[in-house]
Amino acid sequence: MVNVDGALVAKSLILVAKKVEQNKDHLCELDGEVGDGDHGVSMTIGMRAVSRAAKDLPADCTPSEALQSAADAYADEVGATIGPLYEAAFAAAAQAANGKKNLNEIADWASIYQAMADAIQQVGKAQLGDKTLLDAFFPAVEHIKGLAKKGGTLEAALLSTAERALKAAKDTRNLVPQKGRASRLGDRAKGYQDAGATSLAVVLKGFADGVSKRKS
């Protein structure tokens, strides 16, 4: 079984950043259909900062310290709407991991993802069904919470959770946005996949691959 200590969390954050950048153009394309088209750029700027911070961490850092470094990086680099959301999310993740030397249990990640989703909701004031990243995150959280009760390997659980988030992101095509610039389009925004929900699925896939030590 893989030992998810602080060093591996830091490496996973670097992989998350790499995967976000690989998807930058796709995310901008999705955002351009109903928004201002810069979501991929904003996410990449933030995650590049996260990657730099993670690389500067000592080898004996804790999971909480690694996650807090991501929150601090977003706070310093991203002023767009998405910045405060991920700053709050990573800070909540750090708090959920506080006192833990490793994050080896599915329940650990269920708690972290729940804390992240709750923090995003508190800052952004969105609800399920508003066509935001929460429409991918909340289904993913419920999925991993169920897996925590069933048992199994952490690697499989995180991968399955990322896949659930991606499916939910694709399902946002059926929703009418209630937040952000896209909300002005009303029903005309139906049929388009939400960029924020999609980037959230990319982030969760990065964590899954990082913990499984897969190469991006």
C-alpha positions in Angstrom: 0.0 0.0 0.0 1.3 3.5 -0.9 2.2 5.8 2.0 0.7 9.2 1.3 3.0 11.4 3.4 3.6 15.1 3.0 6.3 14.5 0.4 3.9 12.5 -1.8 1.1 15.1 -1.4 3.6 17.7 -2.5 4.5 15.6 -5.6 0.8 15.1 -6.3 0.3 18.9 -6.2 3.0 19.2 -8.8 1.3 16.6 -11.0 -2.1 18.4 -10.5 -0.5 21.6 -11.8 1.0 19.7 -14.8 -2.4 18.2 -15.7 -4.2 21.6 -15.4 -1.7 23.2 -17.8 -2.1 20.3 -20.2 -5.8 21.0 -20.3 -5.4 24.8 -20.4 -6.6 25.3 -24.0 -9.5 22.9 -23.5 -10.7 24.8 -20.4 -10.4 28.1 -22.1 -12.4 26.8 -25.1 -15.2 25.6 -22.7 -15.1 28.9 -20.9 -15.2 30.8 -24.1 -18.5 29.3 -25.1 -20.4 31.1 -22.3 -17.9 33.1 -20.4 -14.8 35.2 -21.0 -12.5 32.3 -22.1 -9.7 32.7 -19.6 -10.5 30.0 -17.1 -7.7 27.7 -18.3 -5.2 30.6 -18.0 -6.3 31.5 -14.5 -6.2 27.9 -13.3 -2.7 27.5 -14.9 -1.4 30.6 -13.3 -2.6 29.4 -9.9 -1.4 25.9 -10.3 2.0 27.0 -11.5 2.4 28.9 -8.3 1.2 25.8 -6.4 3.8 23.7 -8.2 6.6 26.1 -7.3 5.6 26.2 -3.7 5.4 22.4 -3.5 8.9 22.1 -5.0 10.2 24.3 -2.2 8.8 22.2 0.6 11.2 20.2 2.8 11.1 16.4 2.3 9.7 16.0 5.8 6.8 18.3 5.4 3.4 17.1 6.6 0.3 16.6 4.4 -1.2 19.7 6.0 1.8 21.8 5.3 1.8 20.8 1.6 -1.8 21.6 1.2 -1.5 24.9 3.0 1.4 25.9 0.7 -1.1 25.4 -2.2 -3.6 27.8 -0.5 -0.9 30.4 0.1 0.3 30.1 -3.5 -3.2 30.8 -4.8 -3.6 33.7 -2.5 -0.5 35.3 -3.8 -1.0 34.7 -7.5 -4.6 34.6 -8.6 -7.0 37.5 -8.4 -9.6 36.1 -10.7 -12.9 34.7 -9.3 -11.4 31.2 -9.1 -8.5 32.3 -7.0 -10.3 32.8 -3.7 -12.3 29.6 -4.2 -9.2 27.4 -4.5 -7.4 29.4 -1.8 -10.2 28.5 0.5 -10.4 25.0 -0.7 -6.7 24.2 -0.1 -6.8 25.9 3.2 -9.7 23.8 4.3 -7.9 20.7 3.0 -4.9 21.6 5.1 -7.1 22.0 8.2 -8.8 18.6 7.5 -5.3 17.0 7.3 -4.0 18.7 10.4 -2.2 16.4 12.8 -2.0 13.5 10.3 1.4 12.1 9.2 -0.1 10.4 6.3 -3.4 10.3 4.3 -3.5 6.5 3.6 -7.2 5.9 4.2 -10.1 6.6 1.8 -11.9 8.3 4.7 -9.0 10.8 5.0 -9.6 11.9 1.4 -13.3 11.9 1.8 -12.9 14.3 4.7 -10.5 16.5 2.7 -12.7 16.6 -0.4 -15.8 17.4 1.8 -13.9 20.2 3.5 -12.8 21.6 0.1 -16.2 21.5 -1.4 -17.8 23.1 1.7 -15.2 25.9 1.7 -15.8 26.6 -2.0 -19.6 26.8 -1.4 -19.1 29.1 1.6 -17.0 31.5 -0.4 -18.9 31.3 -3.7 -22.4 31.0 -2.3 -23.3 28.5 -5.1 -25.8 25.7 -4.7 -25.9 22.3 -6.4 -27.5 22.8 -9.8 -26.1 26.3 -10.3 -23.7 25.1 -13.0 -20.5 25.6 -11.1 -17.6 23.4 -10.1 -19.7 22.3 -7.2 -21.8 20.3 -9.6 -18.8 18.1 -10.2 -17.4 18.3 -6.6 -20.5 17.4 -4.6 -21.2 14.2 -6.6 -17.5 13.3 -6.3 -17.6 13.8 -2.5 -20.7 11.6 -2.1 -19.0 9.0 -4.2 -15.8 8.8 -2.2 -17.8 8.9 1.1 -19.6 5.8 -0.1 -16.3 4.1 -1.0 -14.9 4.9 2.4 -17.7 2.8 3.9 -17.2 -0.1 1.4 -13.4 -0.3 1.7 -10.9 -1.1 -1.0 -7.7 0.5 -2.1 -7.1 4.2 -1.9 -5.6 4.4 -5.4 -8.8 2.8 -6.9 -11.0 5.1 -4.8 -9.3 8.3 -5.9 -9.4 7.3 -9.5 -13.0 6.3 -9.4 -13.8 9.6 -7.7 -12.1 11.6 -10.4 -14.0 9.7 -13.0 -17.3 10.5 -11.2 -16.3 14.2 -11.1 -15.7 14.1 -14.9 -19.0 12.5 -15.6 -20.8 15.1 -13.4 -18.9 17.9 -15.2 -20.1 16.6 -18.6 -23.7 16.5 -17.1 -23.5 20.3 -16.5 -24.4 20.7 -20.1 -28.0 20.1 -19.0 -27.9 22.9 -16.4 -28.7 26.7 -16.6 -26.0 28.8 -14.9 -27.0 30.8 -11.9 -23.6 32.3 -11.1 -20.9 34.3 -13.0 -21.0 35.8 -16.4 -22.7 32.8 -18.0 -25.8 33.4 -15.8 -26.7 36.3 -18.1 -27.3 33.9 -20.9 -30.0 32.0 -19.1 -31.3 29.0 -21.1 -29.0 29.9 -24.0 -26.1 28.4 -21.9 -27.7 25.0 -21.9 -25.8 22.5 -23.9 -22.4 23.8 -22.8 -20.1 22.1 -20.3 -19.0 24.1 -17.4 -15.3 24.9 -17.4 -15.0 25.2 -13.6 -16.6 21.8 -13.1 -14.2 20.3 -15.7 -11.1 21.8 -14.2 -12.2 20.4 -10.8 -12.3 16.9 -12.4 -8.8 17.5 -13.8 -7.6 18.5 -10.3 -9.0 15.3 -8.7 -7.5 13.2 -11.5 -4.1 14.8 -10.7 -4.4 13.8 -7.1 -5.5 10.3 -8.1 -2.5 9.9 -10.4 -0.1 11.4 -7.9 -1.1 9.1 -5.1 -1.0 6.1 -7.5 2.4 7.4 -8.7 1.2 7.4 -12.3 3.1 9.6 -14.8 1.0 12.3 -16.3 
